[in-house]
Amino acid sequence: MSREPNYEFQEWWNKQREKNHDFFTNDSNNANKGFLTVEIRSLNPDLTTEKDRSRSARQLSWICLLRFQQLANSLAWITNSFLLLLRTANRRISAADSPCDSSASRLYRIIKFFLVLVVLLLCVELVAYFKGWHFSPPSAASAEAAVELFYALWLEIRADYLAPPLQSLANVCIVLFLIQSMDRVLLMLGCLWIKIRRIKPTASMEYPMGRVETGNVDDYPMVLVQIPMCNEKEVYQQSIAAVCIMDWPKERMLVQVLDDSDELDAQNLIQAEVQKWHQKGVHILYRHRLIRSGYKAGNLKSAMSCDYIKNYEFVAIFDADFQPAPDFLKKTIPHFRGNDDLALVQARWAFVNKDENLLTRLQNINLSFHFEVEQQVNGVFINFFGFNGTAGVWRINALEDCGGWLERTTVEDMDIAVRAHLCGWKFVYLNDVKCYCELPESYEAYKKQQYRWHSGPMQLFRLCFLDILHSKVNKAKKANLIFLFFLLRKLILPFYSFTLFCIILPLTIFLPEAELPAWVVCYVPGIMSVLNILPAPRSFPFIVPYLLFENTMSVTKFNAMISGLFRLGNSYEWIVTKKLGRSSEADLVAFENESDSSVTETTSFLRSSSDSGLEELSKLEVTSRRSVKTKRNRLYRMELTLAFILLSAAGRSLLSAQGMHFYFLLFQGISFLVVGLDLIGEQVS
């Protein structure tokens, strides 16, 4: 609040300047002494002095009043800000929870109890530190005061009863950590072997690039292209346009737009887009289900039940935010020729917004390792990997042979891949065929996606465990499915990462009799982070944030794993990942030029598609601005609680001068705090 100008003081000051005139003169009598004297002349010395005193007293009272007013305003502002902060925090924490939050109530209560315990232990250790008991621990026999006796008994209890089981649990987690690290090393060695030997899936034939002549289409099999979507108004236009301009004979391809939207505006926009491409000669159909059961699996299952499906040999699936290149089918379909036991050809994902913010950069590191290393190594050496749900081409006979799409889990893509593998079908992964898509840019969307990706595999493992044991595949494939595919990479990884670094490590700080070596805390995780980041070398500056963020996400993954394994909470609920429509016309054109310069004539065709539905979209944006509520960043209580636990443990390690553990706990606690305050990813008001 700005101070009001004091006109009375200013008027008095101007009069004083007119009446008084100060100047310096050289005293001739003291010239030899070299002094300067100051002579102050006044017309009425007595009156002026009295006036000065009265004016000074009045000004002091004004100044005091103004100071008190400023202090009162500052206190009021601080109080209002604090109350607003509390109301905002309470509103954002108690907002409508997502499935990953609502099912975490049990885990949150445990973590909250753990926080109370850690704070009490920290208070005890602070008292012991200031008493000097850290350097000369008291014994129960020599204790004089009650506090000293209590601390001596606490030392005996933690050494004899608490530290041994904690050390045993830590040793188990260390063993699991080393096993999982060896798995990562073997995958990297396999990827290096593929690079050195230049191993690459080869097709028995190739289609000529460029536009297909209408008269020579016998060599092109019938292909069904499916685009499942649900209320995705930001990206529907780009995905439909990218599919419709694919370089494949129009009479040999049918596009199914499988719309599960429950918003009428979205249905009208998508239907108008389909009608526009149908008028241009593309064989495209719009399907909308009245009963939206089974989420994406139910949508695909309903589409495959149509009578005309028997006329098609292959089906390509693209999610609503995916834009395949025009030559996508020409690079994937030839691999089926001569390989009658081949069920799936999977392409790699590429991301148009990987440099949008820190969250997308960290996601790019994870997914680059997944596609460059995991998918490629498994595809080359064992011909099996998890279907990614999109950017893949299936043989329709293989889908029918393994039972088709089932609605029993939220990972229908992994479900059908496992069943096809148990039926003896093989998979091929093409690392050099890329399909552009979009990464979630907000932490809330990313957290929901990761929850579904880690709860679904546990649902599937519980359902198909006996089927794996009774299947006709050899024992090596059974062992790979059970121990590597499910247990090690889907269950053990989130279990040890959360338990070891978020629970055991803070406890070992307060129970120093149980030790966690520095190489477990720093060196091995650092080496694993370097290996994970190798497929994305441009991301090396983010290696430390990547390590910290992976440990931060372990609480979400652990919660999802437990929920899926024991059917807790809303583990079967599907939430569509929020997209922002980052993939633009420029992205598609750039990708076309990058993939093949011979298809530049499709650019004008794509530009015309970008104009479809613009009027409808503008109307929709106007209405959405009026109806949609303002988004706000949320506060994540579980992450915030863990942040306080780790920072408390960091304070305790500082008392013991444990340098390595202190820095790890400090930065890991700050990472949890940043995520808990929703300061990573897309920022909203």
C-alpha positions, 0 to 999 in steps of 0.5 A: 500500500503506497503512503499518502504524500504529506503536504503540510510537511512539504509546505513547511520545508519550502518556507524554511528554505526561503527564510534560512540561507546557509553558506560557508565563509572563510574566517580571515582571523583563522586563515592561517589555521586553515579552518572553514567555519559555517555561519548560520543566519536567521531572522528571528532565532528564538521564534524559528527554534520554537517553530522547529521544535513544534514542527519536529514533534508533529512530524514525529507523530506523523511518522509514528502513525505511518509506521504503525499503519504500515506494520498493521497492513503488513500483518494483515497481508501476511495473515490473509496470505497465510489463510488463503494458502491454507484454504487453497492447499486444503481445497487442492488436496481434498479435491476429487481424487483420481483412482491412483489417489483414492486407492492410496488411502491405506498406503497414505495412512501408513506413510503418515504414521511413518512421518510421525515416527520419524519426527519423534525420532528426530526430536530424540536424536536432537536432545541426545546430540545437545546432551553429547550422548552421540559421542559418549552413549549412556548405559542403563546402569550408569544413567542418572536422570530419567531422560538419560535412562530412557535414551540408554534403553532406546539404544539397547532396543534398537540394537537388539530388536529393531536393527536386525530385521531392518538389516535383513529387509535391506539385504533382500532389497539389495539382492533384488536391486542387483538382480534387476541391475544385471538384467539392465546390463544384459539388455544393454549388452544385447542392444550393443551386440545388435548395433555391432552386428547390424542385426535388423529384421528384413522383409522378403519383399518391398513395395515401391515408394510413391503413389500406387497406380490404381491398376496394379493393386493385387500385391497389396493385401486388404488392411483395416485401420482402426483409430479408437478415441474418446473425447479427444477433441485436440488430436482427432483431426491430425490422426484421421488426416495422417491415416487417410493420406497413407500411401496404400490403395484406397480400395484395399484399405478401410479406416474405422474411427471408433469413437467412444466419446460421451461429449456431443461436441466431440462426436459432431466434430469427429463425425464431420471430419469422417464425412469430409474424408469420405467425400474425398474418396477414402473408405472410412467409417464412423462407429459410436457405441451406445454402451461404452463397456470395457473401455478400449478393449470393448471398443476394439472388440465391438469393431472386430465383430462386424461382418465385413472384417472377414474380408481383411487380412491385417489390422493396424491400430493407432491411438488418437494422438498418433500420426503414422508416416505415409509409408507406414504400411509399406514398411510393415506389411512386407514382413508378414510375407513368407512368415505365416507364424508372424502375428505382430509388427510393432513400430517405434514411438517418436515424440513431438513434444519431448523438449516441451518441459522437464517432465517430457524430457524425463519421459523421453529418457524412459521410453527411449530405453524401452523401445531402443533396448527392451523392445528391440532386444526381446524382438530380436532374440526371443521374438516376443515383447509387450504390444504397445497398444498402438502403432502396430499391425496385427494379423487378424487370424492371430487375433482370432486364434488367441481369443480376440480382445478381452475386457478383463484388464486395463492393459488389453494390449499386453493381455493379447500379446501374452495370449498370442505368445502362448499360442505360438505366434511370433512378433517383430519390432521395427526400430527404424519405423517411427510413429509420432505421438504426444507425451503427457505434459502435466504431472497429473496426467502422467501419474494416471497413465503410470498408475494404469501401466503398473496396475494392469500387468499385475491384474494380468499376471494374477489372471494368466499365471495358471494359463502360462503354467499349463500352456504348450510353450517350452519351459524357457518361454514360461520362465521368461514370462513369469520371472523376467516379463512379470516378476522382475520388470513389473513387480520387483522393480517398483517394490525395491525402488520404493522400499529401499530408497523411501523406507529403508534408507530413512530408517537406517539413518535413525537406526544406525546399527542397520547399514546401507552401503554408499555404493547402494545409495549412490554408485550403482544407481548412478551407473544404472542411470547412465545406462538408461540414458544412453539411448537418448544421449542428448538428455545427459544433462538431466541425468541427476533429475532423472535419477531423483524423479524415478525414485519419486515416481516409485511411490505411484508405481508401488501403489499401482502394483499393490492395487492391481495385485490384490484388486484394491481401490479403483485399479480397474478404472480407465482414465484417458491420458490428457493430450494437448494437440502438440502434433501440428501440420509442421510436425507431420510435414517434417516427419514426411520429409525426414522419412522419405523425400519422394512423398512430398506431394502429400503435403498439399493434401495434408494442408487441405485436411488441416482446414477441416472443421475449423469453423466447428472447432472455433465454435467449440473453443468459444463454448468450452471457454465459457463452460470449462472450469479454471484448472489449478495445480494440485497438491499431492499429499503422499509425495509431500509426506515422503518429502518431509520424511526424507528431509527429516532423515537428512537432518538426522544424517547431518548430525552424524556427518554422513555425507553421501547419505545426507546429500542423497536424502536432501536432494531426494526430499527436495525432488518429492517436495517439487513433485508434491507441490506440482511444480514439474510439467505443465503449469496451470493457474 
